[in-house]
Amino acid sequence: MKTSVSIPLDADGYLRRECPNCIRQFKWFSGETDDRPTGTIDPTEYTCPYCGIAAPTSDWWTQEQLDYAVGMAGPAVTQEATSMLKKEIGKINRRSSFIKMEVSSRSAPTPGPMAEPNNMVMKHSPCHGWEPIKVSDDWHAALHCLVCGAQFDHGAQANIAG
């Protein structure tokens, strides 16, 4: 069984992420930018722009995104499990004249749609500028490149609101 859950992007096409190490949130661009070099291979891990610690690409979900995904997938999982259980109980009921079982289930309601505000300040690292990020507008310390982890002073860059 496969269930797809869509997590919204902000108006500029950025996806909210959360560092598994420092738990700070930022956004990275979802997809490829026009200035991405041809033949660039996606990394297997990314570096937190705040703390500089790298983690696999699958480790950056926010708690809100995980809760939403579980809430959206829950009814499908419950339905699949109930269907399988009903089949097995049907076999038992056909073999026994003394035991008769029934299965029923109730799913929790699915959550309402997620919304992603168009906040934070856009930054480009000098080394991998085609992988832009958005960071908290109150962050004034150096940042780390999402791709290679190189530290850069983002104060010298113009803030591109988005």
C-alpha positions as CSV (number, residue, x, y, z in Angstrom):
1,M,0.0,0.0,0.0
2,K,1.3,3.4,-0.9
3,T,-0.1,6.7,0.2
4,S,1.0,10.1,-1.1
5,V,0.8,13.2,1.1
6,S,1.5,16.7,-0.3
7,I,3.3,19.2,1.9
8,P,2.8,22.8,0.7
9,L,5.5,25.2,-0.5
10,D,5.5,28.9,0.1
11,A,4.6,31.3,-2.7
12,D,8.2,31.4,-3.9
13,G,8.5,27.6,-4.1
14,Y,10.4,26.9,-0.8
15,L,9.8,23.9,1.5
16,R,10.0,24.4,5.2
17,R,12.7,22.1,6.8
18,E,13.9,21.5,10.3
19,C,17.4,20.6,11.3
20,P,17.5,17.2,13.1
21,N,20.4,18.6,15.2
22,C,19.6,22.1,16.4
23,I,15.8,22.0,15.6
24,R,15.8,25.4,13.9
25,Q,13.6,25.8,10.9
26,F,14.6,27.2,7.5
27,K,13.4,26.6,3.9
28,W,15.1,25.2,0.9
29,F,14.0,25.7,-2.7
30,S,12.0,22.8,-4.0
31,G,13.1,21.8,-7.5
32,E,15.9,23.1,-9.7
33,T,16.7,26.7,-10.2
34,D,17.5,28.1,-13.6
35,D,21.2,28.7,-12.7
36,R,21.8,25.1,-11.6
37,P,24.7,23.7,-13.6
38,T,23.8,20.9,-16.0
39,G,24.7,17.5,-14.7
40,T,24.6,18.5,-11.1
41,I,23.9,15.5,-8.9
42,D,21.6,15.9,-5.9
43,P,23.5,15.4,-2.6
44,T,22.7,12.5,-0.3
45,E,22.9,14.8,2.7
46,Y,22.4,18.5,3.4
47,T,24.0,20.8,5.9
48,C,22.0,23.0,8.3
49,P,22.5,26.6,7.4
50,Y,22.5,27.5,11.2
51,C,24.5,24.9,13.1
52,G,26.6,23.5,10.1
53,I,25.8,19.8,11.0
54,A,25.0,17.5,8.0
55,A,22.3,14.9,7.9
56,P,20.7,12.6,5.2
57,T,18.2,14.3,2.9
58,S,15.4,12.3,4.5
59,D,16.0,13.7,8.0
60,W,14.7,17.3,7.6
61,W,11.0,17.0,8.2
62,T,9.4,19.4,10.7
63,Q,7.3,17.9,13.5
64,E,4.2,19.6,12.0
65,Q,4.9,17.9,8.6
66,L,5.3,14.5,10.2
67,D,2.1,14.9,12.3
68,Y,0.2,16.0,9.1
69,A,1.5,13.0,7.1
70,V,0.5,10.6,9.8
71,G,-2.9,12.2,10.1
72,M,-3.4,12.0,6.3
73,A,-2.1,8.5,5.9
74,G,-3.9,7.1,9.0
75,P,-7.3,6.5,7.5
76,A,-5.8,4.6,4.5
77,V,-3.7,2.4,6.8
78,T,-6.7,1.7,9.0
79,Q,-8.8,0.8,6.0
80,E,-6.1,-1.6,4.7
81,A,-5.6,-3.2,8.1
82,T,-9.4,-3.6,8.6
83,S,-9.8,-5.1,5.1
84,M,-7.0,-7.7,5.8
85,L,-8.4,-8.5,9.2
86,K,-12.0,-9.0,7.8
87,K,-10.6,-11.5,5.2
88,E,-8.9,-13.6,7.9
89,I,-11.9,-13.5,10.3
90,G,-14.1,-14.5,7.4
91,K,-12.0,-17.7,7.0
92,I,-12.4,-18.4,10.8
93,N,-16.1,-17.8,10.7
94,R,-16.6,-20.2,7.7
95,R,-14.6,-23.0,9.6
96,S,-16.3,-22.7,12.9
97,S,-20.0,-23.0,13.9
98,F,-19.2,-21.9,17.5
99,I,-17.3,-18.7,17.0
100,K,-18.5,-15.8,14.9
101,M,-16.5,-12.6,14.8
102,E,-17.0,-9.2,13.3
103,V,-14.6,-6.3,12.7
104,S,-15.3,-2.6,12.7
105,S,-13.1,0.4,12.8
106,R,-13.2,4.1,13.2
107,S,-10.6,6.4,11.8
108,A,-9.6,9.6,13.3
109,P,-10.6,12.6,11.1
110,T,-8.0,13.7,8.6
111,P,-6.4,17.1,9.4
112,G,-7.3,20.2,7.5
113,P,-4.9,21.4,4.7
114,M,-1.5,22.7,5.7
115,A,-0.6,26.2,4.8
116,E,2.9,27.6,4.3
117,P,3.5,31.3,5.0
118,N,5.7,33.2,2.7
119,N,8.2,34.3,5.3
120,M,11.9,34.3,6.0
121,V,14.7,35.9,4.1
122,M,16.2,34.4,1.0
123,K,20.0,33.8,0.9
124,H,22.4,32.4,-1.6
125,S,25.7,30.8,-0.6
126,P,28.7,32.0,-2.7
127,C,29.8,28.5,-3.5
128,H,26.4,26.8,-4.4
129,G,24.2,29.8,-5.2
130,W,21.8,27.6,-7.2
131,E,20.6,26.0,-3.9
132,P,19.0,29.1,-2.3
133,I,17.6,29.0,1.2
134,K,15.4,31.1,3.3
135,V,16.4,31.7,6.9
136,S,14.8,33.5,9.9
137,D,15.0,37.2,9.4
138,D,16.3,37.6,13.0
139,W,19.4,35.4,12.3
140,H,22.5,37.5,12.1
141,A,25.4,35.0,12.6
142,A,27.2,33.4,9.7
143,L,25.4,30.7,7.7
144,H,26.5,27.4,6.2
145,C,26.0,26.3,2.6
146,L,23.3,23.7,2.3
147,V,25.3,21.6,-0.1
148,C,28.9,21.7,1.1
149,G,28.7,23.2,4.6
150,A,31.1,26.0,3.9
151,Q,30.5,28.9,6.2
152,F,29.6,32.3,4.7
153,D,28.8,35.8,6.0
154,H,25.3,36.5,4.7
155,G,25.4,40.1,6.1
156,A,27.3,41.2,3.0
157,Q,24.6,40.0,0.7
158,A,21.5,42.0,0.0
159,N,18.4,40.6,1.8
160,I,16.0,39.4,-0.8
161,A,12.6,39.4,0.8
162,G,10.3,36.6,0.0
